[in-house]
Amino acid sequence: HKNIVHMFEAEIVQGKLHPEAYVVLELCTNGTLADAINARVPERLPGLPERKIWEIFYQICDAVAFLHQQRPPIIHRDLKAENVLVRFCNPQHHRIRWNYQT
């Protein structure tokens, strides 16, 4: 799905005390949605336009619906702005990728 971070590889290995999971994910270097929102405050930039907020909300809902349609369904237990990764960000366009491994 275009709004979900791609997972390339996963492995569980026995650590010294307990099993440890290693996950290789797509690199998203633009930070989180929370970072993007908070970066506007010190710069005294206006908040995101309502239309942009709805676009981001739609992309998140689309990703969640995709996950819920899987068999078995995949459920995110900690969906918040800090767990939504921004794939591309400029003043005209925000495209998000949802980090569902968090």
C-alpha positions in Angstrom: 0.0 0.0 0.0 1.4 3.4 -0.9 0.8 4.9 2.5 2.5 2.2 4.6 6.2 1.9 5.2 7.7 -1.0 3.3 9.2 -3.8 5.3 12.1 -5.5 3.5 13.2 -8.1 6.0 12.4 -9.3 9.5 14.2 -11.8 11.8 13.8 -13.0 15.3 17.1 -14.2 17.0 17.7 -15.5 20.5 19.3 -12.7 22.6 21.2 -13.2 25.9 18.0 -12.9 27.9 15.1 -13.1 25.5 14.3 -13.3 21.7 15.1 -10.0 19.8 13.3 -8.8 16.7 15.2 -7.1 13.9 13.2 -5.3 11.2 14.5 -3.6 8.1 12.1 -0.8 6.9 12.0 1.8 4.2 14.0 4.9 5.1 11.8 7.9 5.7 14.0 10.9 6.4 11.5 13.6 6.8 10.5 12.8 10.4 7.0 12.3 11.8 3.8 14.2 11.3 4.2 15.6 14.8 7.6 16.9 13.7 6.1 18.6 10.7 3.4 20.2 12.7 5.7 21.3 15.5 8.3 22.8 13.1 5.7 25.3 12.0 5.3 26.8 15.5 8.9 28.2 16.1 8.9 29.6 12.5 5.6 31.3 13.2 4.1 29.7 10.2 0.3 29.4 10.0 -1.2 26.0 10.8 -1.9 23.6 8.0 -4.8 24.5 5.9 -8.0 22.6 6.6 -7.9 21.0 3.1 -4.4 19.7 3.9 -5.5 18.3 7.2 -8.3 16.4 5.5 -5.9 15.0 2.9 -3.6 13.7 5.6 -6.5 12.3 7.5 -7.8 10.5 4.4 -4.4 8.9 3.7 -4.2 7.6 7.3 -7.7 6.2 7.1 -6.9 4.6 3.7 -3.9 2.8 5.2 -5.8 1.7 8.3 -8.7 0.4 6.2 -6.2 -1.6 4.1 -4.6 -3.1 7.2 -8.0 -4.0 8.7 -9.0 -5.8 5.4 -6.0 -8.2 5.7 -6.6 -11.8 6.8 -6.0 -11.9 9.7 -6.7 -8.2 10.2 -3.7 -6.0 11.2 -4.5 -3.6 14.0 -2.4 -0.6 15.0 -2.5 -0.1 18.8 -0.7 3.3 19.0 -1.9 5.5 16.1 -0.8 9.1 16.8 1.1 11.9 15.0 4.4 10.7 16.4 3.9 7.3 14.7 3.0 8.7 11.2 6.1 9.2 9.0 6.2 12.0 6.5 7.4 10.7 3.2 7.5 14.0 1.3 7.0 17.5 2.6 7.1 20.9 1.0 4.8 23.9 1.4 2.5 22.6 -1.4 2.2 18.9 -0.6 2.3 16.4 2.2 2.3 12.7 1.6 2.5 10.5 4.6 3.6 6.9 5.2 2.3 5.2 8.2 4.8 3.3 10.3 2.8 0.4 11.5 5.7 -1.4 13.1 6.0 1.1 15.9 
